[in-house]
Amino acid sequence: MKKILMLTVLLAVAMLSPAFALEADYLQLSVNFPLVSNTVASAPTSVVAFKAPANITLKSVYVTDTGGIAASSTAYLTFVVKDDGTTIQSRATTTALTAMTPAAFTLATAANVHKIAKDSIVTVAITKTGDGAAQTTPVVQLNYVIGW
């Protein structure tokens, strides 16, 4: 009887183990890119660079600013995510950013730009249009999973 019970337990463990391994493959990870506060006249680049540890897929991108950013159709900022220097995601402040409220990028997926190859260097910059816009302490957050 003990052997049957032991065998049943071992089979149950063997059947459940792969499920945990598969779940770990889809664990969402994040990296943050703080951008230095500055004047409206200049456009900062994050001092943080991220080297992709493996092939990764972006699931979402958010920007948050502690003081919020006013909307404008002629004087605005564009937050730009770059993969090895090439723009892959962007979000403009043509619509306002509310203080301390994450604002989602519309995730671009054309030509698989949301998929980043292993060892690629990901950076974030801000470009300005017109006179730009005042920002306090913007942070861009990339959420991703390992694999394509």
N, C-alpha and C positions, 0 to 999 in steps of 0.2 A: 504494500500500500504506500509506503514511504517513497518507493521508487517511482510510482505513478504520479504522486504529488510533486516530486522533484522534477520529473520530466515535464509535467504540465507547467510548472513555474518557469523552467528554462525555455520552453517553447514560447510562452507569453513574453518573456524578456527579449528573445530573439526577434519576435514579430514587432515589438514596439521600438526597438533601438533604431532601425532605419528611419522611422518617422521623426525622431528627434534630430537626426543628422540632416534630413531634408529641410526641416524647419530652420535650422541654423544657417543654411545657405541663403535664406531670404531675410535675414536679420537686417533691418534698415540701420545704416550708419550715417553720421553727419560730420561735416567739417564747417567751421565758421571762419569768415574772412572779415575781421574788423578793419574799418577804414578810418583814417585819421581825420579828426575835425579840422576844418580849414575855412578859408574865406570863400566867398562865392566865385571869385575870379579864378581860382585854381581848381583843378580836377585831380583828386588823389588816386593813387593805386595802393592796394593793400600791401602791407609789408609781409603778409603771409602768402606762401606758395604751398600747394599741396601736390605731392607726387602720388599718383594713383598706385596703390599697392598691388593691384591686379586689374583685369578688365572689369570696369564698373559701369553701371547703368544709373543715370540720374533719375530719381523718382519725383523730386520736387525741389524748387529753389525759392527762397524767401528773402526779403529785405526788411529790416526793422531799423527805425531811427528813433533815438530817445526823445527828440523834440518834434518829430514830424517834419514833413516837407510839403510846402504849398504847391498846389497844382498850377501849371501854366502851359499854354500851347506854344509859347514863343521863347520862354526862358526856363529851361528845365534840365534835369540831370538824367543820364541814362546809366544804370548799373549794368556792367558788362562782365560776363563770365567767359574766360578764354582758356582754350585747350591748346597748349604749345603755341601761344600767341595768336590763335585764330578765334574770333568771336563765335561762341556756340549758343549762348543764352543772353537775353537782355530784357531790361524792364525800365521804361521811362517814367519820370514823375509828371507826365501830362495829366495824371490823376493823382490826387493828394495822397500822401502817406500819413496816417494817423499816428501820433506819438505812441511808442511802445506796443504797436500792433503789427505783427508780421503781415506783409503784403506779398502774395504769391506772384511769381513770374508765370507767364503762360509758357509752359514747357514746350520748347521746339523739339520736334522729333524727325523732321524731314532730313533725309540723307543720314539718318542715325546719329545726328549731332549730340544726342543725349547719351550716347555710348562713348566712353573714354577708355582708351587703350592703356594697358599696364605701362607704368613708368612715364606716362604723360605728365606734364607740369600744368596744373590748373591755377590760374590767378584771377583776381577780380579787380576791376578798375571802374572809375566813374568818368564819363565824358560829359561835357556840358554843351548845351545848345543855347544860343543867344547869350544872355548874361548869367546863365546857370540858375541855381537856386540854393538857398542856405540850407545846410544840413548840420546836425549836431554830432551824433556819433553813430553813423550807419554801420550795420553788420549784415553781411550776406551769408546765408546758411544754405549749403548744398546737402540734400538728403539722397543717399544712394544705396544700392545693394551691390554685392560682389557678383560679377558675372554678367553675361549678355543674355 
